[in-house]
Amino acid sequence: MVAEAKTFNILKHDLVPEHHLLTEAEAGEVLKKLEITRDQLPKIKTTDAAVEVLESIHGPIAEGSVIKIVRKSETAQEFTVYRLVTKG
C-alpha cells in the first residue's frame, strides 16, 4: 500500500511572514513610491518554498515579478519588504 503524500502550506506557519504576489500595476506603484528600479530590489528565487506555494495559488510566477512580504514585529507592528522573483 502506497501512502499519499501530504502537502504542507508553508505560508500558514506562524513563523513564516505573509507573502503576496503583486500585480504589475501594484509593483509599478511600489517602485515609484520607493524611487528604485526593479533590479535594485532584493531577490527571491522561483525555487523558494513560499514562491512555490504562491504558484500553486496563482499559477506560474514570471521572473521579474514582485513579491510583497509582511513581517510581524513586536516593536514595529508590521514591516513590509519587497522581493524580485529570479530564476533559481
N, CA, C and O atoms as CSV, one atom per row, in Angstrom:
chain,resi,resn,atom,element,x,y,z
A,1,MET,N,N,0.835,-1.177,0.000
A,1,MET,CA,C,0.000,0.000,0.000
A,1,MET,C,C,0.886,1.248,0.000
A,1,MET,O,O,1.812,1.354,0.803
A,2,VAL,N,N,0.602,2.184,-0.893
A,2,VAL,CA,C,1.386,3.412,-1.018
A,2,VAL,C,C,0.690,4.522,-0.242
A,2,VAL,O,O,-0.503,4.764,-0.422
A,3,ALA,N,N,1.436,5.185,0.612
A,3,ALA,CA,C,0.871,6.295,1.392
A,3,ALA,C,C,0.769,7.533,0.508
A,3,ALA,O,O,1.645,7.795,-0.316
A,4,GLU,N,N,-0.305,8.284,0.689
A,4,GLU,CA,C,-0.479,9.519,-0.071
A,4,GLU,C,C,0.424,10.604,0.505
A,4,GLU,O,O,0.568,10.723,1.721
A,5,ALA,N,N,1.023,11.385,-0.372
A,5,ALA,CA,C,1.865,12.486,0.080
A,5,ALA,C,C,0.972,13.638,0.530
A,5,ALA,O,O,0.033,14.020,-0.168
A,6,LYS,N,N,1.272,14.173,1.678
A,6,LYS,CA,C,0.528,15.321,2.178
A,6,LYS,C,C,1.303,16.570,1.812
A,6,LYS,O,O,2.532,16.594,1.878
A,7,THR,N,N,0.585,17.595,1.429
A,7,THR,CA,C,1.253,18.854,1.132
A,7,THR,C,C,1.127,19.766,2.337
A,7,THR,O,O,0.126,19.743,3.053
A,8,PHE,N,N,2.134,20.549,2.541
A,8,PHE,CA,C,2.173,21.475,3.662
A,8,PHE,C,C,2.297,22.880,3.106
A,8,PHE,O,O,3.220,23.173,2.346
A,9,ASN,N,N,1.376,23.746,3.478
A,9,ASN,CA,C,1.416,25.137,3.039
A,9,ASN,C,C,2.281,25.914,4.018
A,9,ASN,O,O,1.842,26.255,5.117
A,10,ILE,N,N,3.502,26.186,3.615
A,10,ILE,CA,C,4.456,26.876,4.479
A,10,ILE,C,C,3.963,28.264,4.875
A,10,ILE,O,O,4.339,28.772,5.932
A,11,LEU,N,N,3.132,28.882,4.048
A,11,LEU,CA,C,2.649,30.232,4.336
A,11,LEU,C,C,1.682,30.269,5.515
A,11,LEU,O,O,1.382,31.344,6.035
A,12,LYS,N,N,1.197,29.122,5.937
A,12,LYS,CA,C,0.284,29.077,7.073
A,12,LYS,C,C,1.016,28.855,8.400
A,12,LYS,O,O,0.388,28.818,9.458
A,13,HIS,N,N,2.330,28.710,8.344
A,13,HIS,CA,C,3.111,28.509,9.559
A,13,HIS,C,C,3.273,29.844,10.290
A,13,HIS,O,O,3.461,30.884,9.658
A,14,ASP,N,N,3.200,29.811,11.619
A,14,ASP,CA,C,3.281,31.028,12.430
A,14,ASP,C,C,4.576,31.815,12.245
A,14,ASP,O,O,4.577,33.040,12.366
A,15,LEU,N,N,5.658,31.135,11.957
A,15,LEU,CA,C,6.947,31.810,11.851
A,15,LEU,C,C,7.267,32.324,10.444
A,15,LEU,O,O,8.294,32.971,10.238
A,16,VAL,N,N,6.401,32.042,9.489
A,16,VAL,CA,C,6.631,32.490,8.108
A,16,VAL,C,C,5.806,33.748,7.862
A,16,VAL,O,O,4.594,33.744,8.083
A,17,PRO,N,N,6.450,34.831,7.406
A,17,PRO,CA,C,5.701,36.064,7.153
A,17,PRO,C,C,4.747,35.913,5.970
A,17,PRO,O,O,4.879,34.997,5.158
A,18,GLU,N,N,3.788,36.826,5.893
A,18,GLU,CA,C,2.828,36.826,4.782
A,18,GLU,C,C,3.571,37.129,3.480
A,18,GLU,O,O,4.438,38.002,3.444
A,19,HIS,N,N,3.233,36.413,2.423
A,19,HIS,CA,C,3.787,36.658,1.092
A,19,HIS,C,C,2.621,36.932,0.150
A,19,HIS,O,O,1.631,36.200,0.147
A,20,HIS,N,N,2.744,37.993,-0.653
A,20,HIS,CA,C,1.691,38.353,-1.601
A,20,HIS,C,C,2.320,38.656,-2.956
A,20,HIS,O,O,3.303,39.391,-3.040
A,21,LEU,N,N,1.754,38.092,-4.003
A,21,LEU,CA,C,2.196,38.396,-5.360
A,21,LEU,C,C,1.530,39.694,-5.791
A,21,LEU,O,O,0.305,39.811,-5.753
A,22,LEU,N,N,2.340,40.678,-6.204
A,22,LEU,CA,C,1.792,41.948,-6.651
A,22,LEU,C,C,1.467,41.909,-8.142
A,22,LEU,O,O,2.139,41.231,-8.920
A,23,THR,N,N,0.430,42.642,-8.525
A,23,THR,CA,C,0.139,42.809,-9.945
A,23,THR,C,C,1.203,43.744,-10.524
A,23,THR,O,O,1.936,44.386,-9.771
A,24,GLU,N,N,1.291,43.826,-11.841
A,24,GLU,CA,C,2.263,44.731,-12.464
A,24,GLU,C,C,1.983,46.173,-12.068
A,24,GLU,O,O,2.916,46.942,-11.839
A,25,ALA,N,N,0.698,46.555,-11.984
A,25,ALA,CA,C,0.333,47.921,-11.592
A,25,ALA,C,C,0.776,48.205,-10.151
A,25,ALA,O,O,1.331,49.266,-9.863
A,26,GLU,N,N,0.526,47.252,-9.256
A,26,GLU,CA,C,0.929,47.417,-7.853
A,26,GLU,C,C,2.446,47.510,-7.732
A,26,GLU,O,O,2.964,48.335,-6.980
A,27,ALA,N,N,3.152,46.664,-8.471
A,27,ALA,CA,C,4.615,46.681,-8.443
A,27,ALA,C,C,5.138,48.023,-8.947
A,27,ALA,O,O,6.076,48.582,-8.378
A,28,GLY,N,N,4.537,48.534,-10.004
A,28,GLY,CA,C,4.939,49.832,-10.541
A,28,GLY,C,C,4.751,50.950,-9.529
A,28,GLY,O,O,5.601,51.832,-9.406
A,29,GLU,N,N,3.633,50.915,-8.802
A,29,GLU,CA,C,3.364,51.933,-7.781
A,29,GLU,C,C,4.399,51.867,-6.662
A,29,GLU,O,O,4.887,52.897,-6.196
A,30,VAL,N,N,4.731,50.644,-6.231
A,30,VAL,CA,C,5.714,50.470,-5.153
A,30,VAL,C,C,7.077,50.993,-5.589
A,30,VAL,O,O,7.734,51.716,-4.840
A,31,LEU,N,N,7.503,50.633,-6.793
A,31,LEU,CA,C,8.807,51.071,-7.288
A,31,LEU,C,C,8.858,52.586,-7.412
A,31,LEU,O,O,9.875,53.206,-7.103
A,32,LYS,N,N,7.762,53.180,-7.864
A,32,LYS,CA,C,7.699,54.636,-7.995
A,32,LYS,C,C,7.772,55.289,-6.619
A,32,LYS,O,O,8.493,56.270,-6.433
A,33,LYS,N,N,7.026,54.749,-5.656
A,33,LYS,CA,C,6.999,55.303,-4.303
A,33,LYS,C,C,8.375,55.204,-3.638
A,33,LYS,O,O,8.810,56.134,-2.960
A,34,LEU,N,N,9.051,54.080,-3.836
A,34,LEU,CA,C,10.374,53.869,-3.241
A,34,LEU,C,C,11.496,54.517,-4.052
A,34,LEU,O,O,12.640,54.583,-3.601
A,35,GLU,N,N,11.158,54.993,-5.250
A,35,GLU,CA,C,12.122,55.624,-6.159
A,35,GLU,C,C,13.312,54.711,-6.442
A,35,GLU,O,O,14.471,55.110,-6.327
A,36,ILE,N,N,12.984,53.464,-6.820
A,36,ILE,CA,C,14.014,52.490,-7.182
A,36,ILE,C,C,13.585,51.763,-8.453
A,36,ILE,O,O,12.436,51.859,-8.886
A,37,THR,N,N,14.531,51.035,-9.038
A,37,THR,CA,C,14.207,50.199,-10.184
A,37,THR,C,C,14.007,48.767,-9.707
A,37,THR,O,O,14.391,48.422,-8.589
A,38,ARG,N,N,13.420,47.955,-10.532
A,38,ARG,CA,C,13.186,46.552,-10.215
A,38,ARG,C,C,14.478,45.836,-9.819
A,38,ARG,O,O,14.495,45.036,-8.883
A,39,ASP,N,N,15.555,46.132,-10.541
A,39,ASP,CA,C,16.841,45.464,-10.293
A,39,ASP,C,C,17.441,45.816,-8.936
A,39,ASP,O,O,18.333,45.112,-8.461
A,40,GLN,N,N,16.974,46.883,-8.307
A,40,GLN,CA,C,17.503,47.283,-7.009
A,40,GLN,C,C,16.831,46.537,-5.851
A,40,GLN,O,O,17.277,46.632,-4.707
A,41,LEU,N,N,15.767,45.800,-6.148
A,41,LEU,CA,C,15.091,45.035,-5.105
A,41,LEU,C,C,15.917,43.817,-4.721
A,41,LEU,O,O,16.606,43.245,-5.566
A,42,PRO,N,N,15.857,43.412,-3.452
A,42,PRO,CA,C,16.466,42.129,-3.079
A,42,PRO,C,C,15.769,41.012,-3.854
A,42,PRO,O,O,14.629,41.175,-4.291
A,43,LYS,N,N,16.432,39.906,-4.022
A,43,LYS,CA,C,15.919,38.812,-4.865
A,43,LYS,C,C,15.299,37.688,-4.040
A,43,LYS,O,O,15.636,37.486,-2.873
A,44,ILE,N,N,14.381,36.963,-4.684
A,44,ILE,CA,C,13.834,35.720,-4.156
A,44,ILE,C,C,13.751,34.757,-5.341
A,44,ILE,O,O,13.257,35.123,-6.408
A,45,LYS,N,N,14.230,33.542,-5.156
A,45,LYS,CA,C,14.284,32.589,-6.273
A,45,LYS,C,C,12.944,31.894,-6.492
A,45,LYS,O,O,12.138,31.753,-5.572
A,46,THR,N,N,12.730,31.466,-7.722
A,46,THR,CA,C,11.497,30.751,-8.057
A,46,THR,C,C,11.411,29.423,-7.319
A,46,THR,O,O,10.327,28.853,-7.190
A,47,THR,N,N,12.553,28.923,-6.829
A,47,THR,CA,C,12.568,27.658,-6.094
A,47,THR,C,C,12.313,27.845,-4.599
A,47,THR,O,O,12.250,26.864,-3.859
A,48,ASP,N,N,12.166,29.089,-4.148
A,48,ASP,CA,C,11.867,29.343,-2.742
A,48,ASP,C,C,10.524,28.698,-2.407
A,48,ASP,O,O,9.587,28.764,-3.204
A,49,ALA,N,N,10.427,28.081,-1.243
A,49,ALA,CA,C,9.203,27.368,-0.852
A,49,ALA,C,C,7.976,28.287,-0.866
A,49,ALA,O,O,6.893,27.864,-1.269
A,50,ALA,N,N,8.137,29.527,-0.433
A,50,ALA,CA,C,7.000,30.460,-0.419
A,50,ALA,C,C,6.538,30.783,-1.841
A,50,ALA,O,O,5.338,30.883,-2.097
A,51,VAL,N,N,7.478,30.945,-2.757
A,51,VAL,CA,C,7.123,31.225,-4.155
A,51,VAL,C,C,6.414,30.016,-4.758
A,51,VAL,O,O,5.455,30.177,-5.513
A,52,GLU,N,N,6.866,28.828,-4.437
A,52,GLU,CA,C,6.219,27.622,-4.957
A,52,GLU,C,C,4.778,27.507,-4.462
A,52,GLU,O,O,3.904,27.070,-5.211
A,53,VAL,N,N,4.522,27.890,-3.219
A,53,VAL,CA,C,3.146,27.870,-2.706
A,53,VAL,C,C,2.311,28.930,-3.425
A,53,VAL,O,O,1.167,28.671,-3.798
A,54,LEU,N,N,2.877,30.121,-3.619
A,54,LEU,CA,C,2.148,31.167,-4.345
A,54,LEU,C,C,1.823,30.712,-5.768
A,54,LEU,O,O,0.758,31.041,-6.292
A,55,GLU,N,N,2.727,29.961,-6.396
A,55,GLU,CA,C,2.469,29.440,-7.741
A,55,GLU,C,C,1.311,28.446,-7.739
A,55,GLU,O,O,0.556,28.367,-8.708
A,56,SER,N,N,1.172,27.697,-6.666
A,56,SER,CA,C,0.052,26.750,-6.592
A,56,SER,C,C,-1.278,27.487,-6.477
A,56,SER,O,O,-2.332,26.932,-6.789
A,57,ILE,N,N,-1.223,28.737,-6.028
A,57,ILE,CA,C,-2.438,29.555,-5.898
A,57,ILE,C,C,-2.686,30.375,-7.164
A,57,ILE,O,O,-3.800,30.398,-7.687
A,58,HIS,N,N,-1.632,31.051,-7.657
A,58,HIS,CA,C,-1.767,31.999,-8.764
A,58,HIS,C,C,-1.369,31.449,-10.127
A,58,HIS,O,O,-1.602,32.106,-11.142
A,59,GLY,N,N,-0.784,30.276,-10.175
A,59,GLY,CA,C,-0.224,29.766,-11.417
A,59,GLY,C,C,1.227,30.188,-11.517
A,59,GLY,O,O,1.765,30.770,-10.575
A,60,PRO,N,N,1.873,29.907,-12.646
A,60,PRO,CA,C,3.302,30.209,-12.792
A,60,PRO,C,C,3.599,31.690,-12.530
A,60,PRO,O,O,2.894,32.578,-13.008
A,61,ILE,N,N,4.659,31.925,-11.760
A,61,ILE,CA,C,5.075,33.292,-11.456
A,61,ILE,C,C,6.288,33.609,-12.320
A,61,ILE,O,O,7.308,32.924,-12.251
A,62,ALA,N,N,6.167,34.644,-13.125
A,62,ALA,CA,C,7.215,35.014,-14.069
A,62,ALA,C,C,8.409,35.645,-13.367
A,62,ALA,O,O,8.274,36.348,-12.365
A,63,GLU,N,N,9.570,35.372,-13.922
A,63,GLU,CA,C,10.773,36.043,-13.458
A,63,GLU,C,C,10.560,37.543,-13.649
A,63,GLU,O,O,10.062,37.966,-14.692
A,64,GLY,N,N,10.929,38.344,-12.661
A,64,GLY,CA,C,10.713,39.789,-12.738
A,64,GLY,C,C,9.473,40.245,-11.982
A,64,GLY,O,O,9.240,41.445,-11.835
A,65,SER,N,N,8.669,39.286,-11.498
A,65,SER,CA,C,7.505,39.641,-10.685
A,65,SER,C,C,7.980,40.134,-9.325
A,65,SER,O,O,9.119,39.895,-8.924
A,66,VAL,N,N,7.082,40.830,-8.621
A,66,VAL,CA,C,7.431,41.369,-7.304
A,66,VAL,C,C,6.547,40.720,-6.242
A,66,VAL,O,O,5.330,40.618,-6.398
A,67,ILE,N,N,7.192,40.283,-5.160
A,67,ILE,CA,C,6.508,39.673,-4.028
A,67,ILE,C,C,6.579,40.650,-2.860
A,67,ILE,O,O,7.643,41.184,-2.549
A,68,LYS,N,N,5.447,40.876,-2.222
A,68,LYS,CA,C,5.378,41.710,-1.018
A,68,LYS,C,C,5.401,40.773,0.187
A,68,LYS,O,O,4.631,39.815,0.252
A,69,ILE,N,N,6.285,41.055,1.137
A,69,ILE,CA,C,6.402,40.234,2.347
A,69,ILE,C,C,6.117,41.123,3.550
A,69,ILE,O,O,6.767,42.150,3.744
A,70,VAL,N,N,5.137,40.716,4.358
A,70,VAL,CA,C,4.747,41.491,5.540
A,70,VAL,C,C,5.160,40.695,6.774
A,70,VAL,O,O,4.636,39.615,7.049
A,71,ARG,N,N,6.108,41.257,7.500
A,71,ARG,CA,C,6.608,40.598,8.707
A,71,ARG,C,C,6.001,41.256,9.939
A,71,ARG,O,O,5.893,42.480,10.014
A,72,LYS,N,N,5.611,40.438,10.892
A,72,LYS,CA,C,5.095,40.930,12.168
A,72,LYS,C,C,6.284,41.208,13.079
A,72,LYS,O,O,7.259,40.458,13.098
A,73,SER,N,N,6.185,42.302,13.836
A,73,SER,CA,C,7.275,42.680,14.716
A,73,SER,C,C,6.699,43.229,16.015
A,73,SER,O,O,5.715,43.969,16.002
A,74,GLU,N,N,7.314,42.866,17.134
A,74,GLU,CA,C,6.854,43.394,18.416
A,74,GLU,C,C,7.107,44.885,18.519
A,74,GLU,O,O,6.339,45.596,19.167
A,75,THR,N,N,8.164,45.370,17.893
A,75,THR,CA,C,8.499,46.795,18.008
A,75,THR,C,C,7.909,47.636,16.889
A,75,THR,O,O,7.513,48.778,17.123
A,76,ALA,N,N,7.842,47.099,15.687
A,76,ALA,CA,C,7.367,47.886,14.546
A,76,ALA,C,C,5.960,47.504,14.104
A,76,ALA,O,O,5.474,48.033,13.105
A,77,GLN,N,N,5.287,46.596,14.823
A,77,GLN,CA,C,3.967,46.094,14.451
A,77,GLN,C,C,4.049,45.271,13.168
A,77,GLN,O,O,3.970,44.043,13.203
A,78,GLU,N,N,4.206,45.955,12.039
A,78,GLU,CA,C,4.374,45.285,10.740
A,78,GLU,C,C,5.516,45.936,9.996
A,78,GLU,O,O,5.724,47.146,10.081
A,79,PHE,N,N,6.249,45.126,9.270
A,79,PHE,CA,C,7.369,45.614,8.481
A,79,PHE,C,C,7.238,45.004,7.098
A,79,PHE,O,O,7.243,43.781,6.960
A,80,THR,N,N,7.121,45.836,6.073
A,80,THR,CA,C,6.891,45.362,4.710
A,80,THR,C,C,8.178,45.461,3.892
A,80,THR,O,O,8.857,46.488,3.894
A,81,VAL,N,N,8.494,44.377,3.199
A,81,VAL,CA,C,9.638,44.339,2.291
A,81,VAL,C,C,9.169,43.785,0.954
A,81,VAL,O,O,8.108,43.166,0.868
A,82,TYR,N,N,9.949,44.008,-0.070
A,82,TYR,CA,C,9.612,43.544,-1.414
A,82,TYR,C,C,10.782,42.764,-1.979
A,82,TYR,O,O,11.940,43.075,-1.699
A,83,ARG,N,N,10.474,41.738,-2.786
A,83,ARG,CA,C,11.499,40.914,-3.404
A,83,ARG,C,C,11.193,40.738,-4.887
A,83,ARG,O,O,10.033,40.637,-5.288
A,84,LEU,N,N,12.240,40.702,-5.685
A,84,LEU,CA,C,12.152,40.476,-7.121
A,84,LEU,C,C,12.335,38.988,-7.386
A,84,LEU,O,O,13.317,38.401,-6.933
A,85,VAL,N,N,11.423,38.377,-8.101
A,85,VAL,CA,C,11.499,36.954,-8.402
A,85,VAL,C,C,12.540,36.722,-9.499
A,85,VAL,O,O,12.480,37.321,-10.572
A,86,THR,N,N,13.505,35.826,-9.196
A,86,THR,CA,C,14.541,35.481,-10.158
A,86,THR,C,C,14.558,33.980,-10.385
A,86,THR,O,O,14.063,33.215,-9.557
A,87,LYS,N,N,15.119,33.564,-11.491
A,87,LYS,CA,C,15.229,32.148,-11.817
A,87,LYS,C,C,16.108,31.457,-10.785
A,87,LYS,O,O,17.109,32.011,-10.330
A,88,GLY,N,N,15.718,30.237,-10.422
A,88,GLY,CA,C,16.599,29.562,-9.481
A,88,GLY,C,C,16.179,28.209,-9.097
A,88,GLY,O,O,16.857,27.553,-8.305
